[in-house]
């Protein structure tokens, strides 16, 4: 539980080179059932970013609060192949979905 002002921790991945998320790996920041507060942000800063082979970026809420932002900044390239980016408000939740940004 928490309070309406509670914010879960952020997930931040930084690299000067390439970040690869692959082989069904998941980067997730989810507000669980029964939770109160907001999920954390997912921020990825890299030279290039690759999401493939059924890997996922996901931010969702099942509780009473918002899923937060997902931001991917890649100086060179972003590659998505057979991958998933989810932003969901689950049944019974009271909140808003995230904004996904690619820069």
C-alpha positions in Angstrom: 0.0 0.0 0.0 1.0 3.6 0.0 -0.6 7.0 -0.3 -1.9 8.8 -3.4 1.5 10.8 -3.4 3.6 7.6 -3.2 5.7 7.0 -6.4 7.4 3.7 -7.1 11.1 3.7 -8.0 12.2 4.6 -11.5 14.0 2.2 -13.9 16.9 3.9 -15.7 19.2 2.2 -18.2 22.2 4.3 -19.4 24.9 3.4 -21.9 27.1 5.2 -24.3 26.9 2.2 -26.7 24.1 -0.2 -27.5 21.4 -1.5 -25.1 19.8 -4.8 -26.3 16.7 -6.3 -24.7 16.0 -9.7 -26.2 15.0 -13.3 -25.8 11.7 -12.7 -24.0 13.4 -10.4 -21.4 11.1 -7.8 -19.8 11.7 -4.3 -18.5 8.6 -3.6 -16.4 7.4 -1.0 -13.9 3.9 -2.2 -12.8 1.6 -0.9 -10.0 0.2 -4.1 -8.5 -3.3 -5.0 -7.4 -4.1 -3.4 -4.1 -1.4 -0.7 -4.4 -2.1 3.0 -3.9 0.2 5.5 -5.5 1.9 5.9 -8.9 4.2 3.6 -10.8 7.8 4.8 -11.6 9.2 5.9 -14.9 11.2 3.8 -17.4 14.0 5.8 -19.0 16.5 4.4 -21.5 19.4 6.6 -22.8 21.9 5.0 -25.2 23.8 5.2 -28.4 21.4 2.7 -29.9 18.5 0.6 -28.5 17.2 -2.8 -29.7 14.1 -4.6 -28.5 13.6 -8.0 -30.1 12.8 -11.7 -29.9 9.5 -11.2 -27.9 11.1 -8.9 -25.4 8.9 -6.3 -23.7 8.9 -2.8 -22.3 5.8 -2.5 -20.0 4.2 0.0 -17.6 0.9 -0.8 -16.2 -1.4 -0.2 -13.2 -3.7 -2.8 -11.5 -4.1 -0.6 -8.4 -5.2 2.9 -7.5 -2.8 5.1 -9.3 -1.2 5.9 -12.7 1.3 3.9 -14.7 4.1 6.4 -15.5 6.2 7.4 -18.5 8.4 5.4 -20.8 11.2 7.3 -22.6 13.7 5.9 -25.0 16.5 8.2 -26.2 19.0 6.8 -28.7 21.6 8.9 -30.4 22.0 6.5 -33.4 19.1 4.1 -33.9 16.1 2.4 -32.4 15.3 -1.2 -33.6 12.1 -3.1 -32.8 11.6 -6.6 -34.1 9.1 -9.1 -32.8 8.8 -7.1 -29.6 6.1 -5.5 -27.5 5.6 -2.2 -25.8 2.6 -2.2 -23.4 0.9 0.6 -21.5 -2.1 -0.7 -19.7 -4.7 0.0 -17.1 -5.9 -3.4 -16.0 -9.6 -4.3 -15.2 -10.6 -2.9 -11.8 -7.7 -0.4 -11.7 -8.2 3.3 -11.2 -5.5 5.2 -13.1 -4.1 6.4 -16.4 -1.8 4.8 -19.0 1.7 6.0 -19.6 3.1 8.1 -22.4 5.8 6.3 -24.5 8.3 8.6 -26.1 11.1 7.8 -28.6 13.7 10.5 -29.2 
